[in-house]
């Protein structure tokens, strides 16, 4: 049975490879979907497809949903690039022998931006904002003591001033424990969905059907139709391994390889040194070998504890974006 499950996982991994044959940078919508919401895994280079750490790993692999126990709550805030704010909240609910359910909300906001034109480069006095929202619902189940699978569907909306688009995306994932020592292999396909097209009153125009003709109506109401664009589909495959360093010290090592639909392939890797289930130090490197990447070193720290019957986790992750500066994530989690 386990051999058949492993074979199915490998077929899923290899079958997705031909989909991503070339770089198509700047050709997809919904780029906020690629912002990883976990401060813990961000500190490990965002190598999370084989992680079993909890609710924070669901973004990388929905198969983790099947391994969740009890009720879990996670909130992440990130001070993103250029003053952009990013927030993520997720909650998991057990459904008995059927597995678990996860609901999530992702929100990104640019804040107010001055409207500038060629004629008025200092501003027109108007202000606009860009906001992105994704609402997700996922289900996962532990099929055997070593294999779990999961899926998630998300409604996605992007809004630029008075123009917006809507679409839906799907995530699928599997996670398999290869050995008794804890070696794991994971694979996931994220943001597989339909194309989206912008619409709204900002695309309304006044149209003259024939500018060279006099006497006709030169102020016809019209609308600019945009092309439909795909979402950034993302395929990951990775391995993870725990190592016991002492009575109270553990080391987690993870390596991910990924194939995005709008960029070149890359590899991310990271490690977490955990002491007494109270403190963790993390380091990693993301997007190695990816062409023209601005990503690189990541660092992080985390603490655990209990308040009565509630368990809590606080994690911080920093990621270097080179010429763009660094990003900071803080994640707070509760279990009960």
ZIMO-V187083 format. One record per residue. PHI is phi in degrees with one decimal (none if undefined). Layout:
PHI  PHI
//
This chain:
none  -64.6  -64.9  -66.6  -64.7  -63.0  -63.4  -63.9  -63.1  -66.7  -62.6  -61.2  -67.1  -72.4  -67.4  -84.8  -60.7  -64.7  -66.3  -114.6  -100.2  -154.6  -82.7  -132.9  -58.1  81.4  -109.9  -122.8  -93.5  63.8  -63.1  -64.9  -66.2  -90.3  -80.0  -75.6  -90.1  -101.5  -66.8  -63.1  -74.6  -60.6  -65.9  -101.6  76.9  58.2  -95.9  -127.9  -70.2  -103.8  -74.1  -118.5  -67.5  134.8  -60.1  -69.2  -92.4  -62.8  -56.6  -81.8  -156.7  -65.8  -64.1  -62.2  -56.4  -67.8  -98.2  -76.6  -126.1  68.9  -104.3  -131.9  -132.6  -136.2  -133.4  -127.0  -122.4  -129.3  -85.7  -82.7  -67.4  57.7  75.3  -78.7  -106.1  -131.3  -132.2  -144.3  -134.8  -143.2  -141.0  -118.7  -129.1  -75.1  -123.8  70.4  -68.8  -80.0  124.8  -141.5  -121.4  -126.5  -119.6  -142.2  -136.6  -117.2  -139.3  -128.6  -141.3  -83.7  77.8  -78.1  -125.9  -67.8  -80.9  -123.7  -128.1  -62.6  -76.4  -129.3  -66.5  -88.5  119.9  -93.9  97.4  -90.7  -136.7  -138.1  -143.4  -117.9  -137.6  -128.5  -138.6  -135.4  -115.1  -120.6  -139.9  -131.3  -139.2  -142.4  -145.2  -85.7  -72.6  -131.0  -68.1  -121.5  -124.7  -135.9  -142.7  -159.0  -147.4  -148.0  -121.1  -134.0  -91.5  -120.6  -134.5  -118.1  -130.1  -123.3  56.6  -106.8  -122.4  -148.5  -138.4  -135.8  -158.2  -131.0  -130.9  -127.4  -120.4  -134.3  -157.9  -135.0  -141.7  -132.4  -89.4  -78.6  -129.1  -65.5  -76.5  106.4  -61.4  -124.0  -129.8  -128.4  -146.9  -149.9  -121.7  -112.2  61.2  -84.9  -162.3  -88.4  -78.6  -126.3  -130.2  -73.8  -152.1  146.9  -70.8  -69.8  -95.8  -74.3  -137.2  -102.2  -121.3  -110.7  -61.3  -143.1  -60.9  -89.4  -109.8  -97.7  98.1  -90.2  -81.9  -95.8  -132.0  -77.9  -72.0  -144.6  -144.2  -84.1  -98.4  -93.3  -67.8  -91.2  -116.4  -83.4  -86.7  -80.5  -63.3  -138.9  -109.2  -124.5  -143.4  -160.4  -128.3  -141.0  -147.6  -92.3  -131.3  -90.1  -97.1  179.9  -57.7  -128.4  -120.4  -132.4  -125.4  -108.5  -122.1  -141.2  -136.0  -119.9  -115.0  -138.3  -130.1  -83.2  -77.6  -122.5  -159.7  -83.6  -73.9  -159.4  -133.6  -124.4  -146.1  -164.7  -143.3  -132.4  -100.9  -114.1  -123.3  55.3  52.6  -128.6  -140.3  -137.7  -117.2  -134.6  -154.7  -170.0  -141.0  -112.1  61.1  -64.6  73.7  -78.2  -66.5  57.8  -73.7  -105.5  -93.1  -171.6  -64.9  -132.7  -139.9  -164.0  -147.3  -148.3  -131.7  -121.6  -176.7  -134.8  -124.5  59.6  -94.5  -101.3  -97.3  -132.7  -139.1  -127.4  -126.2  -127.0  -134.3  -120.1  -131.6  -83.0  -115.1  52.0  -62.9  -86.5  96.7  -113.9  -117.5  -126.8  -124.5  -128.0  -121.9  -118.3  -127.9  -129.3  -127.7  -159.4
//
